[in-house]
């Protein structure tokens, strides 16, 4: 007898749960613009001919850069929440 797979654990307090890297990069580029994004996280994929696809290729292979993107994304979410409360 086979059993059904266990449901994915819920993470209600994790703001990154369910957010793809592509969505993070797209929203950061829309919010800050590529220039400021490159100033905040100085990596070539943001500063020289930036695009979502080139950024994803780099970030998927570079854990330290992905951590910086996730941190900046969380910062952006806090800023948006703070601005909405005003």
N, C-alpha and C positions, 0 to 999 in steps of 0.2 A: 504494500500500500504506500503510495507517495503522499507527501504532505505539501501543502502550498508553501511557496517561499515566504519568508518573514517579510512583513512590510518594512519599507525604509524607515529608519528612525526619524522622528520629527525633531526639528531644531528650531523651535519658535523664537529663541533668543539670539540666533545667529543671523545677522542681517545679510550675510553672503550666501546663505543656504539657497540653492536653486538659481543663483545668478551666474550666468556663463561669463567666461573671460571676455568673449566678444562683446557682450552687453556692457561690461565694465569699461572696456576701452572706448566703445562708441559713446557712452554717456559721459565719460571723462572728456573726450574730445569735443563733444557738444557743449559741455559746461565751461571748460577752461579754454578750449581752442588748442590746436596742435602746438602753437608757439609756447604758450604758458605751460602746457603739459610737458614739453621738452625742457622748460626751465625748472620745473618742479622735480621731474625725474629725467636727468640728463643722459638719455640713452639714444643711440643713433636712430633707432626705429621711430622715435618721436621728433627728432631734430632734422633729419635729412630725408626729404621726399616721403613724409609720413603717410601711412595708410593703415587701415584696420588689419588687412591681411598680413602685411609685413610685420606689424606689431605682434600679432598673434603667433606667428612663426617664432619670433625671438622670445616672447614671454613664455611660451610652452617649453622652451629649452633652457630657460634661465630662471631658476627658482628665486634668487634674490631680487630680480627685477619684478617678478610677479608679486612678491610680497609687498614691494613698494607700491605697485598699482593697486593692490587690495587695500593697503593703508590709506592711499589717497582717495580711493572710492568711498571708504568709510568716512573720511573727513568730509567729502563732498555731501554725503547723505546727512551728516550732522549739520552742515551749513544750510542745506536746503530745508531741513526741519526747523532750524533756528529762524531762517528767513520767513517761513510760512507762519511761524508763531507771532511774528511782529504785526 
